[in-house]
Amino acid sequence: MVNLKVIAVGNLKEKYLREACAEYEKRLCGFCRPEIVELKEARLSEDPSDGEISAALEDEAERVLAAIPPRAFVVALAVEGQGMSSEKLAARLENELQSHSSLCFIIGSSHGMSERVKKAANMRLSLSELTFPHRLFRVMLLETIYRSFTIMKGTRYHK
């Protein structure tokens, strides 16, 4: 069974979002061994400078890079990433699982992600050109991954 790791900078405080994530984690158990790793977001002042944000992203990058499993296919979620249909994403993941032992998705903080993390990834993915609340994004990613697995396995959820 495939190992799936989602590394997310920041935690979910809202009960309804934690419950939604828990539902998708439960559903994913039929296809993979999901693991969600929450890393603490770096503290910033009320009105941070660009330098302060860069330093925070580098601090977060150290912890993100240390959490990536060896031999994983790593996907960084990034605004400038490649957009694709659910079917194309499922096909890409299925193809990559032939040569990688696991999947790892990385969600940066509300200020983004260090370029070092993006360069360490095998792929940069954008789920949408729209802007969404940072904490909602984890639910959206888990649903997207679940949908990809249902497409790979040919189950009815996708339709």
C-alpha positions in Angstrom: 0.0 0.0 0.0 1.2 3.5 -0.9 2.5 5.8 1.8 1.1 9.3 1.6 2.5 12.2 3.6 1.1 15.7 3.7 3.3 18.3 5.3 1.4 21.4 6.2 2.9 24.5 7.8 0.4 25.8 10.3 -2.4 24.0 12.2 -6.1 23.8 11.9 -7.9 25.5 14.7 -11.5 25.3 13.4 -13.3 22.2 14.4 -15.2 21.9 11.1 -12.0 21.9 9.1 -10.4 19.3 11.4 -13.5 17.2 10.9 -13.4 17.5 7.1 -9.8 16.6 7.0 -10.4 13.6 9.3 -13.2 12.4 6.9 -10.8 12.5 3.9 -8.0 10.8 5.9 -10.5 8.0 6.8 -11.5 7.7 3.1 -7.9 7.6 2.0 -7.1 4.7 4.3 -8.8 2.4 1.7 -6.1 3.4 -0.9 -3.0 4.4 1.1 -1.5 5.0 4.5 -2.0 8.7 5.0 0.0 10.8 7.5 -0.6 14.5 8.1 2.4 16.4 9.6 1.7 19.8 11.0 4.7 22.1 11.4 4.6 25.2 13.4 4.4 28.4 11.4 7.2 30.8 12.1 6.2 33.8 14.2 6.1 37.2 12.5 5.4 40.7 13.7 2.1 42.3 13.1 3.3 44.1 9.9 6.3 42.0 8.8 8.9 43.3 6.4 9.9 41.3 3.3 13.2 40.3 5.0 11.3 39.1 8.1 9.0 37.0 5.8 12.0 35.6 3.9 13.7 34.6 7.2 10.5 32.9 8.4 10.1 31.0 5.2 13.7 29.7 5.5 13.1 28.7 9.1 10.0 26.7 7.9 12.0 25.3 5.0 14.5 23.6 7.4 11.7 21.7 9.1 9.8 20.9 5.9 12.9 19.5 4.2 13.7 17.4 7.2 10.1 15.9 7.1 10.2 14.7 3.5 10.5 10.9 3.3 13.3 9.4 1.3 12.4 8.2 -2.2 9.1 10.0 -2.2 7.6 11.8 -5.2 7.3 15.3 -3.7 4.7 17.8 -4.8 4.9 21.4 -3.7 1.6 23.3 -3.8 2.4 26.6 -5.3 0.6 29.4 -7.0 2.9 29.3 -10.0 2.6 25.5 -10.2 1.1 23.5 -13.0 -2.6 23.2 -13.1 -4.2 20.0 -14.4 -7.5 18.1 -14.5 -8.3 15.5 -11.9 -7.7 12.8 -14.5 -4.3 14.1 -15.5 -3.2 14.4 -11.9 -4.3 10.9 -11.2 -2.4 9.6 -14.2 0.7 11.5 -13.2 0.6 10.2 -9.7 0.0 6.6 -10.8 2.9 6.9 -13.2 5.2 8.3 -10.5 4.3 5.6 -8.0 6.0 3.1 -10.4 9.4 4.6 -9.4 8.7 6.2 -6.0 7.9 4.5 -2.8 5.6 7.2 -1.5 3.8 10.5 -2.2 4.5 13.7 -0.3 2.6 16.9 -0.7 3.7 20.1 0.9 1.5 23.1 1.9 3.5 26.2 2.8 2.5 28.8 5.4 0.1 31.6 4.7 3.1 33.6 3.5 4.1 31.0 1.0 7.0 28.6 0.6 10.7 28.9 0.4 12.2 28.6 -3.0 14.5 25.9 -1.5 11.5 23.7 -0.8 10.0 24.3 -4.3 13.3 23.3 -5.9 13.5 20.1 -3.7 10.1 19.1 -5.1 9.7 16.9 -8.1 6.6 18.8 -9.2 4.9 22.2 -8.4 1.1 21.9 -8.5 -1.5 24.6 -8.5 -5.1 23.5 -7.6 -6.6 26.8 -8.8 -5.8 30.3 -9.9 -8.4 31.5 -7.3 -7.4 32.5 -3.8 -8.6 30.4 -0.9 -8.2 30.7 2.9 -5.0 29.0 3.8 -6.6 26.6 6.3 -9.3 25.5 3.9 -6.7 24.5 1.4 -5.7 21.4 3.3 -9.3 20.1 3.0 -9.2 20.8 -0.7 -5.9 19.0 -1.1 -7.0 15.9 0.7 -10.2 15.8 -1.4 -8.0 16.2 -4.6 -5.7 13.3 -3.5 -8.7 11.2 -2.6 -10.3 11.9 -6.0 -7.0 11.0 -7.7 -7.0 7.6 -5.9 -10.6 6.9 -6.9 -9.7 7.6 -10.5 -6.7 5.4 -10.4 -8.8 2.5 -8.9 -11.8 3.1 -11.1 -14.3 3.7 -8.2 -17.5 5.7 -8.5 -16.7 8.7 -6.4 -15.1 10.7 -9.2 -18.3 10.9 -11.2 
